[in-house]
């Protein structure tokens, strides 16, 4: 079962978003370190949140930079997974990150696909925007995704 089908089955059920988030972390265990919660998942858009807690804090009690990168990559990658056609694949190739403010609260990351996906191999830039609970942008990441046809 693909991610979008699973999301559609889970999202409107009690604890469904939590369950879906746990399944994604089971498939990609490293993301479990931030305990993400998917809020929105649809072709071309994803929103994932992360609670500020001791396990994601740095020495000054703000959300650690790498935890924010982890949230950005998870959000962008899952959005790509449900957006690319079955004949294509994607792979993160690089990330440029801008830390704009101290992240002193829980965070929400949104990725929106702003360009049409190509039919041939190319790079696609996905912007991840991380906001705190006051709706202040604390971090932006431009993630380069290599999109190419699947080989048989």
Buried (B, 14 or more C-beta within 10 A) or exposed (E): EEBBEBBBEBBEEEEBBBBBBBBBBEEEEEBBBBBBBBBBBBBBBBBBBBBBEEEBBEEEEBBBEEBBBBBBBBBBBBBBBBBBEEEBBBEBEEBEBEBEBBBBBBBBBBBEBEEEBBEEEEEBBBBBBBBBEEEBEBBBBBBBBBBBEEEE
